Amino acid sequence: MTRIFRITTLFKLVSDKAKDNNSLYFKATRLFSQIAIIIPIVIKFFPIYLISLYILGVTGMQIFK
């Protein structure tokens, strides 16, 4: 009876590992899909960021000569 219990415990361990790997796959897929959604938004606001950085840099150079 103990041997059967050991075998079933092993099967449970293997199936839990498969679920973890499957879950990791879904998490990675979701992460990459979210990154794909965010990239166009970041590209849209990047010029505004560069202009504001330039303005702040010029202002800082004028103030602190």
PDBQT receptor file of N, H, CA, C and O in Angstrom, charges set to zero:
ATOM      1  N   MET A   1       0.817  -1.189   0.000  1.00  0.00    +0.000 N 
ATOM      2  CA  MET A   1       0.000   0.000   0.000  1.00  0.00    +0.000 C 
ATOM      3  C   MET A   1       0.868   1.263   0.000  1.00  0.00    +0.000 C 
ATOM      4  O   MET A   1       0.533   2.253  -0.650  1.00  0.00    +0.000 OA
ATOM      5  N   THR A   2       1.960   1.222   0.716  1.00  0.00    +0.000 N 
ATOM      6  H   THR A   2       2.232   0.418   1.245  1.00  0.00    +0.000 HD
ATOM      7  CA  THR A   2       2.830   2.401   0.762  1.00  0.00    +0.000 C 
ATOM      8  C   THR A   2       3.478   2.671  -0.592  1.00  0.00    +0.000 C 
ATOM      9  O   THR A   2       3.705   3.824  -0.959  1.00  0.00    +0.000 OA
ATOM     10  N   ARG A   3       3.775   1.603  -1.333  1.00  0.00    +0.000 N 
ATOM     11  H   ARG A   3       3.590   0.667  -1.036  1.00  0.00    +0.000 HD
ATOM     12  CA  ARG A   3       4.358   1.798  -2.662  1.00  0.00    +0.000 C 
ATOM     13  C   ARG A   3       3.353   2.468  -3.601  1.00  0.00    +0.000 C 
ATOM     14  O   ARG A   3       3.724   3.335  -4.391  1.00  0.00    +0.000 OA
ATOM     15  N   ILE A   4       2.130   2.081  -3.517  1.00  0.00    +0.000 N 
ATOM     16  H   ILE A   4       1.829   1.376  -2.875  1.00  0.00    +0.000 HD
ATOM     17  CA  ILE A   4       1.089   2.706  -4.344  1.00  0.00    +0.000 C 
ATOM     18  C   ILE A   4       0.964   4.180  -3.978  1.00  0.00    +0.000 C 
ATOM     19  O   ILE A   4       0.822   5.038  -4.848  1.00  0.00    +0.000 OA
ATOM     20  N   PHE A   5       1.019   4.459  -2.684  1.00  0.00    +0.000 N 
ATOM     21  H   PHE A   5       1.134   3.761  -1.977  1.00  0.00    +0.000 HD
ATOM     22  CA  PHE A   5       0.930   5.847  -2.236  1.00  0.00    +0.000 C 
ATOM     23  C   PHE A   5       2.112   6.666  -2.765  1.00  0.00    +0.000 C 
ATOM     24  O   PHE A   5       1.943   7.823  -3.150  1.00  0.00    +0.000 OA
ATOM     25  N   ARG A   6       3.295   6.070  -2.784  1.00  0.00    +0.000 N 
ATOM     26  H   ARG A   6       3.432   5.130  -2.471  1.00  0.00    +0.000 HD
ATOM     27  CA  ARG A   6       4.475   6.757  -3.304  1.00  0.00    +0.000 C 
ATOM     28  C   ARG A   6       4.324   7.058  -4.790  1.00  0.00    +0.000 C 
ATOM     29  O   ARG A   6       4.688   8.138  -5.254  1.00  0.00    +0.000 OA
ATOM     30  N   ILE A   7       3.786   6.097  -5.530  1.00  0.00    +0.000 N 
ATOM     31  H   ILE A   7       3.491   5.219  -5.154  1.00  0.00    +0.000 HD
ATOM     32  CA  ILE A   7       3.599   6.289  -6.972  1.00  0.00    +0.000 C 
ATOM     33  C   ILE A   7       2.569   7.389  -7.226  1.00  0.00    +0.000 C 
ATOM     34  O   ILE A   7       2.780   8.239  -8.090  1.00  0.00    +0.000 OA
ATOM     35  N   THR A   8       1.476   7.384  -6.497  1.00  0.00    +0.000 N 
ATOM     36  H   THR A   8       1.305   6.692  -5.795  1.00  0.00    +0.000 HD
ATOM     37  CA  THR A   8       0.468   8.426  -6.700  1.00  0.00    +0.000 C 
ATOM     38  C   THR A   8       1.019   9.795  -6.296  1.00  0.00    +0.000 C 
ATOM     39  O   THR A   8       0.687  10.805  -6.916  1.00  0.00    +0.000 OA
ATOM     40  N   THR A   9       1.845   9.830  -5.275  1.00  0.00    +0.000 N 
ATOM     41  H   THR A   9       2.115   9.009  -4.770  1.00  0.00    +0.000 HD
ATOM     42  CA  THR A   9       2.467  11.098  -4.885  1.00  0.00    +0.000 C 
ATOM     43  C   THR A   9       3.389  11.599  -5.998  1.00  0.00    +0.000 C 
ATOM     44  O   THR A   9       3.433  12.796  -6.280  1.00  0.00    +0.000 OA
ATOM     45  N   LEU A  10       4.118  10.688  -6.622  1.00  0.00    +0.000 N 
ATOM     46  H   LEU A  10       4.082   9.715  -6.393  1.00  0.00    +0.000 HD
ATOM     47  CA  LEU A  10       4.982  11.055  -7.731  1.00  0.00    +0.000 C 
ATOM     48  C   LEU A  10       4.161  11.596  -8.895  1.00  0.00    +0.000 C 
ATOM     49  O   LEU A  10       4.531  12.604  -9.497  1.00  0.00    +0.000 OA
ATOM     50  N   PHE A  11       3.053  10.939  -9.216  1.00  0.00    +0.000 N 
ATOM     51  H   PHE A  11       2.752  10.120  -8.727  1.00  0.00    +0.000 HD
ATOM     52  CA  PHE A  11       2.194  11.415 -10.300  1.00  0.00    +0.000 C 
ATOM     53  C   PHE A  11       1.621  12.796  -9.990  1.00  0.00    +0.000 C 
ATOM     54  O   PHE A  11       1.522  13.643 -10.878  1.00  0.00    +0.000 OA
ATOM     55  N   LYS A  12       1.248  13.019  -8.744  1.00  0.00    +0.000 N 
ATOM     56  H   LYS A  12       1.328  12.330  -8.023  1.00  0.00    +0.000 HD
ATOM     57  CA  LYS A  12       0.733  14.334  -8.358  1.00  0.00    +0.000 C 
ATOM     58  C   LYS A  12       1.811  15.395  -8.506  1.00  0.00    +0.000 C 
ATOM     59  O   LYS A  12       1.537  16.507  -8.957  1.00  0.00    +0.000 OA
ATOM     60  N   LEU A  13       3.026  15.056  -8.129  1.00  0.00    +0.000 N 
ATOM     61  H   LEU A  13       3.249  14.152  -7.762  1.00  0.00    +0.000 HD
ATOM     62  CA  LEU A  13       4.136  15.994  -8.244  1.00  0.00    +0.000 C 
ATOM     63  C   LEU A  13       4.383  16.357  -9.699  1.00  0.00    +0.000 C 
ATOM     64  O   LEU A  13       4.578  17.526 -10.029  1.00  0.00    +0.000 OA
ATOM     65  N   VAL A  14       4.374  15.354 -10.569  1.00  0.00    +0.000 N 
ATOM     66  H   VAL A  14       4.215  14.404 -10.301  1.00  0.00    +0.000 HD
ATOM     67  CA  VAL A  14       4.605  15.597 -11.991  1.00  0.00    +0.000 C 
ATOM     68  C   VAL A  14       3.472  16.432 -12.573  1.00  0.00    +0.000 C 
ATOM     69  O   VAL A  14       3.726  17.348 -13.356  1.00  0.00    +0.000 OA
ATOM     70  N   SER A  15       2.232  16.136 -12.209  1.00  0.00    +0.000 N 
ATOM     71  H   SER A  15       2.026  15.393 -11.573  1.00  0.00    +0.000 HD
ATOM     72  CA  SER A  15       1.117  16.908 -12.745  1.00  0.00    +0.000 C 
ATOM     73  C   SER A  15       1.137  18.341 -12.219  1.00  0.00    +0.000 C 
ATOM     74  O   SER A  15       0.764  19.264 -12.943  1.00  0.00    +0.000 OA
ATOM     75  N   ASP A  16       1.566  18.545 -10.968  1.00  0.00    +0.000 N 
ATOM     76  H   ASP A  16       1.869  17.796 -10.379  1.00  0.00    +0.000 HD
ATOM     77  CA  ASP A  16       1.679  19.902 -10.429  1.00  0.00    +0.000 C 
ATOM     78  C   ASP A  16       2.760  20.680 -11.170  1.00  0.00    +0.000 C 
ATOM     79  O   ASP A  16       2.600  21.871 -11.438  1.00  0.00    +0.000 OA
ATOM     80  N   LYS A  17       3.860  20.006 -11.501  1.00  0.00    +0.000 N 
ATOM     81  H   LYS A  17       3.989  19.039 -11.283  1.00  0.00    +0.000 HD
ATOM     82  CA  LYS A  17       4.918  20.672 -12.267  1.00  0.00    +0.000 C 
ATOM     83  C   LYS A  17       4.407  21.064 -13.649  1.00  0.00    +0.000 C 
ATOM     84  O   LYS A  17       4.742  22.137 -14.149  1.00  0.00    +0.000 OA
ATOM     85  N   ALA A  18       3.609  20.216 -14.266  1.00  0.00    +0.000 N 
ATOM     86  H   ALA A  18       3.337  19.344 -13.860  1.00  0.00    +0.000 HD
ATOM     87  CA  ALA A  18       3.056  20.532 -15.578  1.00  0.00    +0.000 C 
ATOM     88  C   ALA A  18       2.127  21.733 -15.486  1.00  0.00    +0.000 C 
ATOM     89  O   ALA A  18       2.122  22.582 -16.377  1.00  0.00    +0.000 OA
ATOM     90  N   LYS A  19       1.349  21.812 -14.423  1.00  0.00    +0.000 N 
ATOM     91  H   LYS A  19       1.354  21.123 -13.699  1.00  0.00    +0.000 HD
ATOM     92  CA  LYS A  19       0.470  22.971 -14.242  1.00  0.00    +0.000 C 
ATOM     93  C   LYS A  19       1.289  24.233 -14.034  1.00  0.00    +0.000 C 
ATOM     94  O   LYS A  19       0.932  25.290 -14.553  1.00  0.00    +0.000 OA
ATOM     95  N   ASP A  20       2.382  24.143 -13.285  1.00  0.00    +0.000 N 
ATOM     96  H   ASP A  20       2.672  23.284 -12.863  1.00  0.00    +0.000 HD
ATOM     97  CA  ASP A  20       3.231  25.305 -13.065  1.00  0.00    +0.000 C 
ATOM     98  C   ASP A  20       3.850  25.781 -14.369  1.00  0.00    +0.000 C 
ATOM     99  O   ASP A  20       3.892  26.981 -14.639  1.00  0.00    +0.000 OA
ATOM    100  N   ASN A  21       4.329  24.848 -15.175  1.00  0.00    +0.000 N 
ATOM    101  H   ASN A  21       4.295  23.873 -14.956  1.00  0.00    +0.000 HD
ATOM    102  CA  ASN A  21       4.915  25.223 -16.459  1.00  0.00    +0.000 C 
ATOM    103  C   ASN A  21       3.859  25.831 -17.368  1.00  0.00    +0.000 C 
ATOM    104  O   ASN A  21       4.126  26.801 -18.077  1.00  0.00    +0.000 OA
ATOM    105  N   ASN A  22       2.669  25.264 -17.347  1.00  0.00    +0.000 N 
ATOM    106  H   ASN A  22       2.452  24.476 -16.772  1.00  0.00    +0.000 HD
ATOM    107  CA  ASN A  22       1.583  25.780 -18.153  1.00  0.00    +0.000 C 
ATOM    108  C   ASN A  22       1.219  27.180 -17.692  1.00  0.00    +0.000 C 
ATOM    109  O   ASN A  22       0.967  28.062 -18.512  1.00  0.00    +0.000 OA
ATOM    110  N   SER A  23       1.190  27.384 -16.397  1.00  0.00    +0.000 N 
ATOM    111  H   SER A  23       1.394  26.667 -15.730  1.00  0.00    +0.000 HD
ATOM    112  CA  SER A  23       0.877  28.688 -15.853  1.00  0.00    +0.000 C 
ATOM    113  C   SER A  23       1.965  29.692 -16.235  1.00  0.00    +0.000 C 
ATOM    114  O   SER A  23       1.662  30.840 -16.560  1.00  0.00    +0.000 OA
ATOM    115  N   LEU A  24       3.198  29.274 -16.199  1.00  0.00    +0.000 N 
ATOM    116  H   LEU A  24       3.444  28.342 -15.936  1.00  0.00    +0.000 HD
ATOM    117  CA  LEU A  24       4.306  30.145 -16.585  1.00  0.00    +0.000 C 
ATOM    118  C   LEU A  24       4.180  30.538 -18.053  1.00  0.00    +0.000 C 
ATOM    119  O   LEU A  24       4.463  31.680 -18.415  1.00  0.00    +0.000 OA
ATOM    120  N   TYR A  25       3.762  29.614 -18.888  1.00  0.00    +0.000 N 
ATOM    121  H   TYR A  25       3.531  28.686 -18.593  1.00  0.00    +0.000 HD
ATOM    122  CA  TYR A  25       3.560  29.912 -20.310  1.00  0.00    +0.000 C 
ATOM    123  C   TYR A  25       2.480  30.970 -20.485  1.00  0.00    +0.000 C 
ATOM    124  O   TYR A  25       2.655  31.912 -21.258  1.00  0.00    +0.000 OA
ATOM    125  N   PHE A  26       1.369  30.825 -19.776  1.00  0.00    +0.000 N 
ATOM    126  H   PHE A  26       1.227  30.059 -19.148  1.00  0.00    +0.000 HD
ATOM    127  CA  PHE A  26       0.290  31.797 -19.902  1.00  0.00    +0.000 C 
ATOM    128  C   PHE A  26       0.708  33.163 -19.358  1.00  0.00    +0.000 C 
ATOM    129  O   PHE A  26       0.326  34.194 -19.911  1.00  0.00    +0.000 OA
ATOM    130  N   LYS A  27       1.492  33.173 -18.276  1.00  0.00    +0.000 N 
ATOM    131  H   LYS A  27       1.802  32.335 -17.827  1.00  0.00    +0.000 HD
ATOM    132  CA  LYS A  27       1.974  34.447 -17.742  1.00  0.00    +0.000 C 
ATOM    133  C   LYS A  27       2.912  35.130 -18.728  1.00  0.00    +0.000 C 
ATOM    134  O   LYS A  27       2.824  36.341 -18.930  1.00  0.00    +0.000 OA
ATOM    135  N   ALA A  28       3.807  34.367 -19.343  1.00  0.00    +0.000 N 
ATOM    136  H   ALA A  28       3.879  33.383 -19.179  1.00  0.00    +0.000 HD
ATOM    137  CA  ALA A  28       4.733  34.943 -20.315  1.00  0.00    +0.000 C 
ATOM    138  C   ALA A  28       3.984  35.452 -21.541  1.00  0.00    +0.000 C 
ATOM    139  O   ALA A  28       4.313  36.514 -22.071  1.00  0.00    +0.000 OA
ATOM    140  N   THR A  29       2.984  34.708 -21.994  1.00  0.00    +0.000 N 
ATOM    141  H   THR A  29       2.717  33.846 -21.564  1.00  0.00    +0.000 HD
ATOM    142  CA  THR A  29       2.186  35.129 -23.134  1.00  0.00    +0.000 C 
ATOM    143  C   THR A  29       1.454  36.422 -22.828  1.00  0.00    +0.000 C 
ATOM    144  O   THR A  29       1.400  37.328 -23.660  1.00  0.00    +0.000 OA
ATOM    145  N   ARG A  30       0.894  36.505 -21.641  1.00  0.00    +0.000 N 
ATOM    146  H   ARG A  30       0.937  35.770 -20.965  1.00  0.00    +0.000 HD
ATOM    147  CA  ARG A  30       0.174  37.719 -21.245  1.00  0.00    +0.000 C 
ATOM    148  C   ARG A  30       1.126  38.898 -21.136  1.00  0.00    +0.000 C 
ATOM    149  O   ARG A  30       0.782  40.012 -21.533  1.00  0.00    +0.000 OA
ATOM    150  N   LEU A  31       2.321  38.665 -20.603  1.00  0.00    +0.000 N 
ATOM    151  H   LEU A  31       2.601  37.760 -20.281  1.00  0.00    +0.000 HD
ATOM    152  CA  LEU A  31       3.310  39.729 -20.488  1.00  0.00    +0.000 C 
ATOM    153  C   LEU A  31       3.679  40.276 -21.858  1.00  0.00    +0.000 C 
ATOM    154  O   LEU A  31       3.710  41.492 -22.049  1.00  0.00    +0.000 OA
ATOM    155  N   PHE A  32       3.957  39.398 -22.810  1.00  0.00    +0.000 N 
ATOM    156  H   PHE A  32       3.931  38.411 -22.655  1.00  0.00    +0.000 HD
ATOM    157  CA  PHE A  32       4.346  39.850 -24.142  1.00  0.00    +0.000 C 
ATOM    158  C   PHE A  32       3.201  40.550 -24.864  1.00  0.00    +0.000 C 
ATOM    159  O   PHE A  32       3.437  41.492 -25.620  1.00  0.00    +0.000 OA
ATOM    160  N   SER A  33       1.968  40.108 -24.644  1.00  0.00    +0.000 N 
ATOM    161  H   SER A  33       1.776  39.343 -24.029  1.00  0.00    +0.000 HD
ATOM    162  CA  SER A  33       0.838  40.789 -25.270  1.00  0.00    +0.000 C 
ATOM    163  C   SER A  33       0.649  42.177 -24.676  1.00  0.00    +0.000 C 
ATOM    164  O   SER A  33       0.311  43.115 -25.399  1.00  0.00    +0.000 OA
ATOM    165  N   GLN A  34       0.861  42.325 -23.369  1.00  0.00    +0.000 N 
ATOM    166  H   GLN A  34       1.135  41.564 -22.782  1.00  0.00    +0.000 HD
ATOM    167  CA  GLN A  34       0.760  43.651 -22.746  1.00  0.00    +0.000 C 
ATOM    168  C   GLN A  34       1.866  44.570 -23.243  1.00  0.00    +0.000 C 
ATOM    169  O   GLN A  34       1.629  45.756 -23.473  1.00  0.00    +0.000 OA
ATOM    170  N   ILE A  35       3.071  44.036 -23.411  1.00  0.00    +0.000 N 
ATOM    171  H   ILE A  35       3.264  43.072 -23.224  1.00  0.00    +0.000 HD
ATOM    172  CA  ILE A  35       4.171  44.841 -23.944  1.00  0.00    +0.000 C 
ATOM    173  C   ILE A  35       3.849  45.278 -25.367  1.00  0.00    +0.000 C 
ATOM    174  O   ILE A  35       4.141  46.415 -25.739  1.00  0.00    +0.000 OA
ATOM    175  N   ALA A  36       3.259  44.407 -26.165  1.00  0.00    +0.000 N 
ATOM    176  H   ALA A  36       3.022  43.484 -25.863  1.00  0.00    +0.000 HD
ATOM    177  CA  ALA A  36       2.897  44.750 -27.539  1.00  0.00    +0.000 C 
ATOM    178  C   ALA A  36       1.833  45.839 -27.561  1.00  0.00    +0.000 C 
ATOM    179  O   ALA A  36       1.799  46.643 -28.492  1.00  0.00    +0.000 OA
ATOM    180  N   ILE A  37       0.973  45.881 -26.565  1.00  0.00    +0.000 N 
ATOM    181  H   ILE A  37       1.000  45.228 -25.809  1.00  0.00    +0.000 HD
ATOM    182  CA  ILE A  37      -0.045  46.930 -26.497  1.00  0.00    +0.000 C 
ATOM    183  C   ILE A  37       0.586  48.260 -26.080  1.00  0.00    +0.000 C 
ATOM    184  O   ILE A  37       0.183  49.313 -26.573  1.00  0.00    +0.000 OA
ATOM    185  N   ILE A  38       1.557  48.225 -25.189  1.00  0.00    +0.000 N 
ATOM    186  H   ILE A  38       1.885  47.370 -24.788  1.00  0.00    +0.000 HD
ATOM    187  CA  ILE A  38       2.135  49.447 -24.634  1.00  0.00    +0.000 C 
ATOM    188  C   ILE A  38       3.113  50.127 -25.589  1.00  0.00    +0.000 C 
ATOM    189  O   ILE A  38       3.231  51.352 -25.566  1.00  0.00    +0.000 OA
ATOM    190  N   ILE A  39       3.810  49.373 -26.422  1.00  0.00    +0.000 N 
ATOM    191  H   ILE A  39       3.714  48.378 -26.441  1.00  0.00    +0.000 HD
ATOM    192  CA  ILE A  39       4.846  49.946 -27.290  1.00  0.00    +0.000 C 
ATOM    193  C   ILE A  39       4.319  51.080 -28.179  1.00  0.00    +0.000 C 
ATOM    194  O   ILE A  39       4.976  52.119 -28.242  1.00  0.00    +0.000 OA
ATOM    195  N   PRO A  40       3.180  50.952 -28.871  1.00  0.00    +0.000 N 
ATOM    196  CA  PRO A  40       2.701  52.081 -29.680  1.00  0.00    +0.000 C 
ATOM    197  C   PRO A  40       2.378  53.326 -28.848  1.00  0.00    +0.000 C 
ATOM    198  O   PRO A  40       2.578  54.449 -29.312  1.00  0.00    +0.000 OA
ATOM    199  N   ILE A  41       1.885  53.137 -27.637  1.00  0.00    +0.000 N 
ATOM    200  H   ILE A  41       1.722  52.225 -27.260  1.00  0.00    +0.000 HD
ATOM    201  CA  ILE A  41       1.584  54.274 -26.770  1.00  0.00    +0.000 C 
ATOM    202  C   ILE A  41       2.870  54.988 -26.386  1.00  0.00    +0.000 C 
ATOM    203  O   ILE A  41       2.929  56.218 -26.400  1.00  0.00    +0.000 OA
ATOM    204  N   VAL A  42       3.905  54.219 -26.042  1.00  0.00    +0.000 N 
ATOM    205  H   VAL A  42       3.858  53.220 -26.031  1.00  0.00    +0.000 HD
ATOM    206  CA  VAL A  42       5.192  54.820 -25.681  1.00  0.00    +0.000 C 
ATOM    207  C   VAL A  42       5.787  55.557 -26.878  1.00  0.00    +0.000 C 
ATOM    208  O   VAL A  42       6.339  56.645 -26.715  1.00  0.00    +0.000 OA
ATOM    209  N   ILE A  43       5.686  54.991 -28.060  1.00  0.00    +0.000 N 
ATOM    210  H   ILE A  43       5.237  54.107 -28.193  1.00  0.00    +0.000 HD
ATOM    211  CA  ILE A  43       6.217  55.638 -29.264  1.00  0.00    +0.000 C 
ATOM    212  C   ILE A  43       5.476  56.945 -29.535  1.00  0.00    +0.000 C 
ATOM    213  O   ILE A  43       6.074  57.915 -30.001  1.00  0.00    +0.000 OA
ATOM    214  N   LYS A  44       4.186  56.972 -29.246  1.00  0.00    +0.000 N 
ATOM    215  H   LYS A  44       3.700  56.185 -28.867  1.00  0.00    +0.000 HD
ATOM    216  CA  LYS A  44       3.396  58.176 -29.461  1.00  0.00    +0.000 C 
ATOM    217  C   LYS A  44       3.845  59.315 -28.544  1.00  0.00    +0.000 C 
ATOM    218  O   LYS A  44       3.875  60.469 -28.972  1.00  0.00    +0.000 OA
ATOM    219  N   PHE A  45       4.195  59.011 -27.293  1.00  0.00    +0.000 N 
ATOM    220  H   PHE A  45       4.171  58.074 -26.946  1.00  0.00    +0.000 HD
ATOM    221  CA  PHE A  45       4.564  60.044 -26.338  1.00  0.00    +0.000 C 
ATOM    222  C   PHE A  45       6.070  60.307 -26.279  1.00  0.00    +0.000 C 
ATOM    223  O   PHE A  45       6.490  61.217 -25.564  1.00  0.00    +0.000 OA
ATOM    224  N   PHE A  46       6.882  59.563 -26.990  1.00  0.00    +0.000 N 
ATOM    225  H   PHE A  46       6.541  58.824 -27.571  1.00  0.00    +0.000 HD
ATOM    226  CA  PHE A  46       8.327  59.730 -26.946  1.00  0.00    +0.000 C 
ATOM    227  C   PHE A  46       8.776  61.106 -27.452  1.00  0.00    +0.000 C 
ATOM    228  O   PHE A  46       9.651  61.709 -26.832  1.00  0.00    +0.000 OA
ATOM    229  N   PRO A  47       8.216  61.628 -28.551  1.00  0.00    +0.000 N 
ATOM    230  CA  PRO A  47       8.633  62.980 -28.984  1.00  0.00    +0.000 C 
ATOM    231  C   PRO A  47       8.315  64.061 -27.946  1.00  0.00    +0.000 C 
ATOM    232  O   PRO A  47       9.102  64.989 -27.762  1.00  0.00    +0.000 OA
ATOM    233  N   ILE A  48       7.181  63.947 -27.276  1.00  0.00    +0.000 N 
ATOM    234  H   ILE A  48       6.542  63.193 -27.426  1.00  0.00    +0.000 HD
ATOM    235  CA  ILE A  48       6.839  64.908 -26.231  1.00  0.00    +0.000 C 
ATOM    236  C   ILE A  48       7.859  64.830 -25.101  1.00  0.00    +0.000 C 
ATOM    237  O   ILE A  48       8.273  65.855 -24.559  1.00  0.00    +0.000 OA
ATOM    238  N   TYR A  49       8.257  63.624 -24.754  1.00  0.00    +0.000 N 
ATOM    239  H   TYR A  49       7.920  62.792 -25.195  1.00  0.00    +0.000 HD
ATOM    240  CA  TYR A  49       9.272  63.431 -23.720  1.00  0.00    +0.000 C 
ATOM    241  C   TYR A  49      10.593  64.067 -24.131  1.00  0.00    +0.000 C 
ATOM    242  O   TYR A  49      11.233  64.740 -23.323  1.00  0.00    +0.000 OA
ATOM    243  N   LEU A  50      11.008  63.862 -25.376  1.00  0.00    +0.000 N 
ATOM    244  H   LEU A  50      10.488  63.315 -26.032  1.00  0.00    +0.000 HD
ATOM    245  CA  LEU A  50      12.271  64.431 -25.834  1.00  0.00    +0.000 C 
ATOM    246  C   LEU A  50      12.234  65.954 -25.852  1.00  0.00    +0.000 C 
ATOM    247  O   LEU A  50      13.211  66.596 -25.467  1.00  0.00    +0.000 OA
ATOM    248  N   ILE A  51      11.123  66.542 -26.291  1.00  0.00    +0.000 N 
ATOM    249  H   ILE A  51      10.330  66.020 -26.604  1.00  0.00    +0.000 HD
ATOM    250  CA  ILE A  51      11.006  67.998 -26.326  1.00  0.00    +0.000 C 
ATOM    251  C   ILE A  51      11.058  68.572 -24.920  1.00  0.00    +0.000 C 
ATOM    252  O   ILE A  51      11.741  69.567 -24.678  1.00  0.00    +0.000 OA
ATOM    253  N   SER A  52      10.333  67.945 -23.984  1.00  0.00    +0.000 N 
ATOM    254  H   SER A  52       9.778  67.137 -24.181  1.00  0.00    +0.000 HD
ATOM    255  CA  SER A  52      10.354  68.452 -22.609  1.00  0.00    +0.000 C 
ATOM    256  C   SER A  52      11.735  68.280 -21.984  1.00  0.00    +0.000 C 
ATOM    257  O   SER A  52      12.176  69.145 -21.227  1.00  0.00    +0.000 OA
ATOM    258  N   LEU A  53      12.417  67.193 -22.282  1.00  0.00    +0.000 N 
ATOM    259  H   LEU A  53      12.059  66.490 -22.897  1.00  0.00    +0.000 HD
ATOM    260  CA  LEU A  53      13.766  66.996 -21.776  1.00  0.00    +0.000 C 
ATOM    261  C   LEU A  53      14.720  68.049 -22.339  1.00  0.00    +0.000 C 
ATOM    262  O   LEU A  53      15.586  68.554 -21.624  1.00  0.00    +0.000 OA
ATOM    263  N   TYR A  54      14.560  68.376 -23.608  1.00  0.00    +0.000 N 
ATOM    264  H   TYR A  54      13.857  67.966 -24.189  1.00  0.00    +0.000 HD
ATOM    265  CA  TYR A  54      15.387  69.403 -24.228  1.00  0.00    +0.000 C 
ATOM    266  C   TYR A  54      15.124  70.759 -23.586  1.00  0.00    +0.000 C 
ATOM    267  O   TYR A  54      16.066  71.485 -23.269  1.00  0.00    +0.000 OA
ATOM    268  N   ILE A  55      13.861  71.105 -23.392  1.00  0.00    +0.000 N 
ATOM    269  H   ILE A  55      13.096  70.514 -23.649  1.00  0.00    +0.000 HD
ATOM    270  CA  ILE A  55      13.509  72.391 -22.783  1.00  0.00    +0.000 C 
ATOM    271  C   ILE A  55      14.060  72.484 -21.364  1.00  0.00    +0.000 C 
ATOM    272  O   ILE A  55      14.608  73.516 -20.974  1.00  0.00    +0.000 OA
ATOM    273  N   LEU A  56      13.916  71.413 -20.595  1.00  0.00    +0.000 N 
ATOM    274  H   LEU A  56      13.472  70.575 -20.911  1.00  0.00    +0.000 HD
ATOM    275  CA  LEU A  56      14.444  71.427 -19.234  1.00  0.00    +0.000 C 
ATOM    276  C   LEU A  56      15.969  71.511 -19.226  1.00  0.00    +0.000 C 
ATOM    277  O   LEU A  56      16.543  72.158 -18.350  1.00  0.00    +0.000 OA
ATOM    278  N   GLY A  57      16.625  70.876 -20.176  1.00  0.00    +0.000 N 
ATOM    279  H   GLY A  57      16.159  70.351 -20.888  1.00  0.00    +0.000 HD
ATOM    280  CA  GLY A  57      18.075  70.943 -20.270  1.00  0.00    +0.000 C 
ATOM    281  C   GLY A  57      18.562  72.339 -20.610  1.00  0.00    +0.000 C 
ATOM    282  O   GLY A  57      19.516  72.835 -20.010  1.00  0.00    +0.000 OA
ATOM    283  N   VAL A  58      17.905  72.972 -21.576  1.00  0.00    +0.000 N 
ATOM    284  H   VAL A  58      17.130  72.569 -22.063  1.00  0.00    +0.000 HD
ATOM    285  CA  VAL A  58      18.283  74.336 -21.954  1.00  0.00    +0.000 C 
ATOM    286  C   VAL A  58      18.019  75.292 -20.795  1.00  0.00    +0.000 C 
ATOM    287  O   VAL A  58      18.837  76.167 -20.511  1.00  0.00    +0.000 OA
ATOM    288  N   THR A  59      16.872  75.126 -20.122  1.00  0.00    +0.000 N 
ATOM    289  H   THR A  59      16.208  74.415 -20.353  1.00  0.00    +0.000 HD
ATOM    290  CA  THR A  59      16.548  75.975 -18.978  1.00  0.00    +0.000 C 
ATOM    291  C   THR A  59      17.570  75.796 -17.860  1.00  0.00    +0.000 C 
ATOM    292  O   THR A  59      18.001  76.776 -17.253  1.00  0.00    +0.000 OA
ATOM    293  N   GLY A  60      17.957  74.570 -17.587  1.00  0.00    +0.000 N 
ATOM    294  H   GLY A  60      17.608  73.773 -18.080  1.00  0.00    +0.000 HD
ATOM    295  CA  GLY A  60      18.956  74.305 -16.559  1.00  0.00    +0.000 C 
ATOM    296  C   GLY A  60      20.306  74.903 -16.910  1.00  0.00    +0.000 C 
ATOM    297  O   GLY A  60      21.003  75.413 -16.033  1.00  0.00    +0.000 OA
ATOM    298  N   MET A  61      20.686  74.849 -18.182  1.00  0.00    +0.000 N 
ATOM    299  H   MET A  61      20.119  74.435 -18.895  1.00  0.00    +0.000 HD
ATOM    300  CA  MET A  61      21.957  75.438 -18.591  1.00  0.00    +0.000 C 
ATOM    301  C   MET A  61      21.911  76.953 -18.459  1.00  0.00    +0.000 C 
ATOM    302  O   MET A  61      22.910  77.563 -18.078  1.00  0.00    +0.000 OA
ATOM    303  N   GLN A  62      20.773  77.575 -18.763  1.00  0.00    +0.000 N 
ATOM    304  H   GLN A  62      19.962  77.079 -19.072  1.00  0.00    +0.000 HD
ATOM    305  CA  GLN A  62      20.649  79.024 -18.634  1.00  0.00    +0.000 C 
ATOM    306  C   GLN A  62      20.668  79.469 -17.172  1.00  0.00    +0.000 C 
ATOM    307  O   GLN A  62      21.248  80.503 -16.842  1.00  0.00    +0.000 OA
ATOM    308  N   ILE A  63      20.034  78.686 -16.298  1.00  0.00    +0.000 N 
ATOM    309  H   ILE A  63      19.563  77.845 -16.566  1.00  0.00    +0.000 HD
ATOM    310  CA  ILE A  63      19.954  79.065 -14.895  1.00  0.00    +0.000 C 
ATOM    311  C   ILE A  63      21.304  78.885 -14.221  1.00  0.00    +0.000 C 
ATOM    312  O   ILE A  63      21.753  79.771 -13.495  1.00  0.00    +0.000 OA
ATOM    313  N   PHE A  64      21.961  77.747 -14.451  1.00  0.00    +0.000 N 
ATOM    314  H   PHE A  64      21.596  77.027 -15.042  1.00  0.00    +0.000 HD
ATOM    315  CA  PHE A  64      23.182  77.407 -13.707  1.00  0.00    +0.000 C 
ATOM    316  C   PHE A  64      24.479  77.694 -14.464  1.00  0.00    +0.000 C 
ATOM    317  O   PHE A  64      25.560  77.378 -13.967  1.00  0.00    +0.000 OA
ATOM    318  N   LYS A  65      24.392  78.276 -15.632  1.00  0.00    +0.000 N 
ATOM    319  H   LYS A  65      23.514  78.533 -16.035  1.00  0.00    +0.000 HD
ATOM    320  CA  LYS A  65      25.543  78.637 -16.477  1.00  0.00    +0.000 C 
ATOM    321  C   LYS A  65      26.806  77.935 -16.071  1.00  0.00    +0.000 C 
ATOM    322  O   LYS A  65      27.852  78.138 -16.689  1.00  0.00    +0.000 OA
TER     323      LYS A  65
